[in-house]
Every structure is written in C-alpha cells, then in structure tokens.
Amino acid sequence: MANKVSVYWFRRDLRLEDNMALYNALKSENKVLPLFIFDEEILDKLPVNDARVTFIYQTLFQLDKELKNKGASLLVKKGKPIEVWQSLVSDFQIEAVFVNKDYEPYAIRRDDELCAFLKTKNVKMYSYKDQVIFEENEVVKNDGLPYTVYTPYKNKWLKMLNDTDVIMPLPVNFSRFVRLSFEFPTLKSLGFKESKIKVKPYNLSSLSNYDTLRDFPFKDATSYLSPYLRFGLVSVRKVVQVALKTNATFLNGLIWREFFMQVLFHFPKVVTQNFKKKYDGVQWRNNEEEFKKWCSGQTGYPMVDAGMRQLNKTGYMHNRVRMVVAGFLCKHLLIDWRWGEAYFAEKLLDYDLSANNGNWQWAAGTGCDAAPYFRIFNPESQLIRFDIDLLYIRKWIHDFDELTYASPIVDHKLARNRAIKTYKLALNNFV
C-alpha cells in the first residue's frame, strides 16, 4: 500500500488555480491525490452524446495533462460515489479528504453519506466554500432567516462584500501532489461519445457595454461564462473582481446566481413544488402537442421559435430570449413550468438546478420574488423591441420567409386573457 495521502475530489471546481479546497489540501501534511468521479447517479440519466459530459471530459483531459507535465496525475473513476470511495480506502492509505461545498439537495445527501462512511474509517473530511462569494447562512436577514426577495438580499450582499477582504488568487504547489501516473480513460470506456455541440470560450473583455447590449440577441454580446462558472473552470472570486471594475449589471447577475442557490438550499421543496403554495391550484392545460411544437421551435412566434432552435442546436439560449420562451410556455400555453424546466435541464450547457428552477418559477409567477401573474410578455412586442431587423430570427429560423414556417399556435390576446383568468381562479380558490 502507498504512503499516507490526502485526496482532493474535483466536483464543480474543475481548475487547479484559485481553488479553495485544493489549496488547503496541498497545505496538509500528506501528499495529495487528485480524484474525479463520473457519477453514475447523474450519468445514467443522460444521453450518450451529452455535450456537458464531453465538455467535462475534455476539461479533465487538460487537467491531467497539466498534472502529468509536473510529474503527477489525475485519478478518474466511474461509478456510484460511495462505492468508489469504499474501493479507494482499500487501495490507498487515505488520511483526509478535501472537497469544495455543494449546496444542491443531491450533493448534500451524497456528501453526508460519504462523511459518515469516512468516519467509520477514521478519515477526516474537510469542506470549503469555493463556488460562491457568500454561502447559505452568510447573507441573511437580521433575524437570521433567509431572504426570499432579491433586492434586499442584493443590498446586504454588496454591503458584506464591501466589508470583506478580497481573497487573493490561491497558488498551486505542484510538489505536494502524489507522484503517481494513472491511465486516462477514453470517453467510449465511460459509456459516452463526443458531442457535436461545442462550448464557446468565455469572454470578459467586453463587459463594459454589457448593460446596454445584453438584451439584444443579434448582437451576441454576452460573456458565455455560465458553463465555466457552472463547472468551476473559472473562480467566482476572479469573475466578481472583474465585474466590480467593469459593470454593475453583470455583477447583479452573479448575485442572482447566489440568491437562487440559497433559496434552493433553504427551500429544497422548490425542486418539484411551487415556492408560493397559493399557485398550486393553477389548472395547467399541459397540451402535449403544443409542448412538442414549443420544444422544436414551431409555435409561429419568431422570438420563441428562434430561441428554441438555438437551444436545440447549440445548448445555449440568449438570456432575454429565455424569459420570452419560458413566459410563453407557462402563460400563453398554460403548460406546467416543470415541463419546461426539465427540457432546459436536458439541453442547456450551463444547466444549474438552482438558477434553472428559480428562473422558471420566476417566469411562471410561482417562485419567490417572481413577476406577478398578470405580467405576460408579448412575444411580438419583444421581437419589435429587441430584434426589429430580424437578424436573430433569420439566423435561427431558416424557413422564416417561406410558406413552411408555422402559423401562430395561439392568439396572444386570447392566451393572455385565458392565463389571467386561470391564475386568478387558482388564487381565489386558495384557502
């Protein structure tokens, strides 16, 4: 058996630099074994050509290459995490395990199970805050309860940031890694094949104009940062420092991200239930044919259809368009937000449970600090306002000027009145 080791487990933090748990692992008394587990609890639900798996795989390949250049190596396993760990404690003399905290319900259960198991083996488990600036119980109301409205949360978040010392980038001491070389698996051996969908490089150099350009999808002026934040290829500390210097609107988006994370942590019921119980009585129409047309971008509303076609082809959708698309499904078609949330979860490269759930419930009017039920986006006026020259539309709807393009699936005025009536009835019947 090898000498005593500490294990650093990569999860939502796929980088070596400015990584809190890794930094602390490398400062521990034992050499560090870096580990990644392809989690079958998650992978078994995904298609074999899932673009996110390809992205993670390629990222890990580069990490392993960097480590091997320094005489170390990344140990990659596949299986149910607890079973992988049961095997690892037999293969290595593990003294300690280092992880960065994850705040989703499944991740919390997984880590609690691992912690209990490691305790039976006298192995210590250390967890650190890394994927957020402030975690679940740091930005709270004066009475200690979590915020459920964004603006006061944001104000408290900013005040706390102002009172907090900015953490400098954390260096990597490569000499502290275990000197072992592991064979890197093929994607095929993991049960997957390479996706044709590629993740665009992120760009933080044009954030100064983010607030004026972000709503116009044809300008393509967004950062494409979200998949990199989701899987931790970039440190949120670095991104916040850039946002502080360049654009307050972009910073607000980062704060929304943490707001939804703490909502999910404190109210895990939102995964499957309305945050606001008074909307439980909404009678969704849930027409399956209309849902299929929405999924494939065949509703006859160009802004909706362009967004869905962009999503299906690239795994990405412009943020302004996401609001229009989600609002249309819930309000115009009266289809349960959970249907749309699940479809986005399947397709989005940047899928993040807390943000996806929070934004879908916002669009449906059922979430915390959500748009009121009677605020219904008009997809036609949104098109005129944000893509009047139809540049975005024609990019994604190739048959827009042809007779083959779909007629509107529903009349806007009829749909709006139907939605308001349906929501109002549910609220009137709420006891």
N, C-alpha and C positions, 0 to 999 in steps of 0.2 A: 504494500500500500504506500502511496506517495506521502510526502510530508504534510503536516497540517496546512490547511488552506482556508481562506475566506472565499465565499462565492458571491460574485456580483451578478444579479439576474436582470438582464435587459428586458423591459416591457414597453412602456410608452415613452422611452427615452433613448432612442437609437442613435446615440452620439457618444463620443469619448470626451469631448471638451465641455466644460461648464456643466458637469453632471454631478449633482449633489451626493447621491449615494455612492457613485463610483469614486468620487474624490475621497470620501470618508473611508471606503473600503481600502483604497490604496494607502491610506494613513494607518491602517490597522497593523497589528504585529505580524500577521501572516501574509504570505504571497496570495495574490488574487487570481481566481479562476473565473473568467467571464463566461456567462451562460445565456443562451436564448432558447426558449421552448416554443415550438409551434404547437399551440394549444388545440387539441382535438375537440375540446368542448366548444370552441369557436369555429375551427376549420371545417368540421363536419357539416356545418350549415351553409357552406359557401360553394359556389360553382368551381370547377377545376381550373378555369381560366380567370379567376377573380383578380382584378387589377391591383387591389391593395396587397394581396399576397405576393404578387410579382414585385411590387414596389418595396415591400419589407424584405423580400429575399435579396433583391439587388443591393439594398442598403446594407444588409448584414454581410453580403459578399465583400463589399468595400471595407466594412469594419474589420472583417477577418484579414483582408489583405493588408490593411494598415497595421494590425497587430502582428502579423507574420513578418512584416518588414522590421519590426522591433524585437523579434525573437519570441513572441507569444502567439496565442491562437484563441479563436472563439469556439467554444463547445456548443454545438447546435443539436438539440434533441426534438423529437416529436412524440406527443402523447398527452394523456391527461396529467396536468401538472403534479398532482400529489403522487401519482405513480412514478413519474420521472424522478421526483425527489426521493422516493423510497429506494430507488435504484442508486441514485447518486451517493447517498450516505453509506452505501455498501462499497462503492467504487473509490471514494475519496475520504480522507480524514478531515471532515468539514468542522471547523471551529465556529464559524459565524456566517450568516447570510445577510447581504445588504441589498435593499430594494428602495426604489422611489415609490411613494404612496400613490395609490389609485383610489378614486372616490366613487366608482360605479358599483352598484349592488353586487354583481357577479364577482368583480375583483375583490371586494371586501370579504365575501364568503370564501373565495379562493385563498386569500392571504391569512384569514383567520384559521382555516383548516391547516395550512402549511405551518403556521406559528405553533399550533397545538401539537402537530407531529414533531416538529423540530425540538420542542420542549422535552418530548419523551426521549430524545437522543442527546439531550444536554447541549443542543446547538442554539446559540443566541441568534435572534433575528432583529435587525436594525432597519427602520424605515425612515425616510426623509421626505420633506416637502421639496418638489422639484418642478412639477408641470404647471404650477400656479405661483403667483406672487403671494396671494393670501388664500389659505385653505378654509375648510368648512366652518370653523368656530372662531376665526380671527376677525372677520368683518361682520359683526352682529349688532343688533340694537342695544340700547343702554340696559335693557332688562335681560340681555343675554340671548334673546330669541332671534332666529334667523330673519333676514329681510325677505319680503315677498314682493316688494316694489323696487324697481330698478333705480330710480333717481336717487333716493336716499342712500341706497347701497353704494352707488357710484360716488356720491359725495363723501361717504365715510371711507371708502376705498382710497380715494385720492388724498384725503387728509392723512390716512395712515401711511400711504406711500411717501408723502412729504415728510413724515416723522420717522421714516425708516432709512437706515443706512443702505445705500445701494451695494449689493453684493458684487464684488469684482469677479470677472471670469475665473473659473476654477481650473487650475492646470492639471495635466495628466503626467503622472510619474510612471513611465513605461517600465522602469526597472523593477517595479513592485508586482508585475504580473508573473504568473506561473510560467515557467519555461517548458511548455508542452506544445506539441503540434497535433491538431485534430484535422481529420479529413472533412472538408466542407461538403455537405450533401448536395446532390443535384435537385433541381426543382421537381423533376419527374419522380425521384425517390421519395419526395414528400407528398406525392399524390396530386401534383398540380402541373399545369403547363403555362408557358409565358403568355401573358395577356397582350393583345394588340393595343390596348389603351395605355398611354404613357402619362406620367405625372410631369407637368411643366415645371421648370425651375422657378423658384420664387424670386421676387424682385422687390426689394425695399428701397430702391434708389429713387422712385418717383412718388413717394408718399406725400410730398409737399402739396400736390394737387389732388390728393385722394378725396377730400371733402367735396370738391367741385365736379369731379369726373366720375365718381363711383357709381352714380345712378344711371349712367348711360352705357348699356351693354355693348353697343357697337364700338365704343372707344377702347374696350379691352384694357381698362386702366387699373384693374385690381391687382393685388400683390401675388396671388396664387400661393399664399403662405399656408393656408389651412391644413393641407395634408402633412406638411412638415411639422406644424405645431401638434397635430393630432398624434403623430407617431414619434414626436420628440427628436426630430433630426436637427432642430434648432432650439436653443434655450429661450424660454419665455422671458427670462431676465434681459437677454440681449434685445429681443424684439420690443419690449416695453421701453428700454432706454432709447432705442431709435425713435419710437412713437412719441416719446416725451419731447424730443428735439424737433420733430417734424410736423406731426398732425394730430390734433386732439380728437378728431372724428375717428381716426384709425384706432387711437387708444381706447375710445369708447367701445369699439367692437371687441377689444381684448377684455375689457371689464365685463361686458355682456357674457363672454365665454365663462368667466369665473362666477358670475351671478347664477347662470344656469347650472353650473357644476354644484354649487352649494344648495340650490333648490333641489336637485336630484338627490344629493346626499341626505338632506333633512326630510324630504318627502318622496321616498322611493316609490310610493304608490303611483306617481305620475307616469311610470313606465307603461302601465296598462290602463290607468284611470284618469279622468279629468281632474286637474288641480282644483277647479271650482265645482263642487258637488252639485251646485244648482243647475248645471248644464247636463247632468246625467239623463234628464228626460228628453233631450233633443231626439226627435224621431228622424234618424238618418234614412235617406231613400236607398242608399247603397245599391244603385243600379250597376250590375256587373258589366254590361255592355258599355255604358258610359265611362266606367272606370278604365276599361281596356282602351277606349279612344283617348282618354286623358293620358294614360301611360305611353301610348305610341305617338302622341302629338297629332291627334286627328280630331280636335274639338271644333275647328273652324274659327277659333280665336287665335290670331297670329302670335301674340306675345306668349300665350300659354304653349302653343304648339312648338314654337322655336325653342323655348326653354326645355321642354321635354325631349325634343330631338337632340339638343346639345347634351343633355344629361345622358341619354342613351348611347350616344356616340363617344363621349369624352369622359364621362364620370364626373363632370363638373357642370354647374349652372350658376350664372351670374346672380348676385345677391338680390338685386331689385326684382329680377325675374322670379326668383324663388318665392318671394312674397306674393306676387301676382298668381303664380301657378298654384301655390298652396291655398290661397284665399279662394280661388276659382273652384277647386275640388270641394272644399268644405261648404262654401256659401252658395255658389251657383248650382253645383250638382248635389249638394247635401249628402256627400259621401263622408263617412267617418274619418276623422283626421288620422286615426290609427292605420287605415289602409294606405294613405299617402306617406305616413311616417315610415312604414315598413318598406314601401317601394324605394324611398330615398335611402333607407338603410342598406338596401341591396345594391344600389347603383353608385352612391356618392363616394368618391375617392377620399373625401375629408369627413366621412361619416363619424360623428361623435355623438353618443347616446344623449348626453345632457343637452347639447345645442340643438340637435335634430328634434328631440322631444319638446324642448322649450319653445322653439320657433314654430313648430307645427301647432302646438296648443295656443300660441300667440295668434296665429293666423285663424284658428278655429274659434277664438274667443273664449276658450275653456281654461286657459292657463293663468298663471299669476301675472299680474300687470299686463294683461292681454288687451288687444284692441277691443272696444265694445262690439257686441254682436251686430249692431246696426251699421258699423263701418265696413262697407263692402267695396273692395276695389273694382272699378270699372276697367276691364282689360283693354277696351277700346281707347279710353281716355289716357290710360297708362302708355299705350302704344304711341299716341299722338305726342305725349309729353316727353317720352324718353327715347323714341326711335322714329321720329317723324319722317325721315328719309328712307325708312325700311331697310337700313343697312344690316342690322342684326337679323331681321326677319328673313331677308333673302339669302343670308349666309347659311341659315339652318333649314329653311323651308324651300327646297329646290323647285317644288311644283307650285309655288305661291301664285304665280301668274298664269297657271294652267287651269283648265276645267276640272282637272283631277283633284284639286285642293278642296278639302272638306267644307261644307256649309256649316254655319254655327250650330252647335249641338243644342243650344237653348238660347232663348231671348234674354238679354241682360235684365231688362226691366221686370219681366215675369219672374226670372230667377231671384232677383233682389227682393221683390215683394214676398215671394214664397219663403225665402230664407228668414226674413224678418218675422213673418207670421209664425214659422216653425219654432224659432228661438223664443219668441215672446210667449207662445203657448207653453213651452217647457218651463219657462221661468214662472209663469202664472200658476202652473200645477205643482211647483216645488213647495214642499212643506218644510 
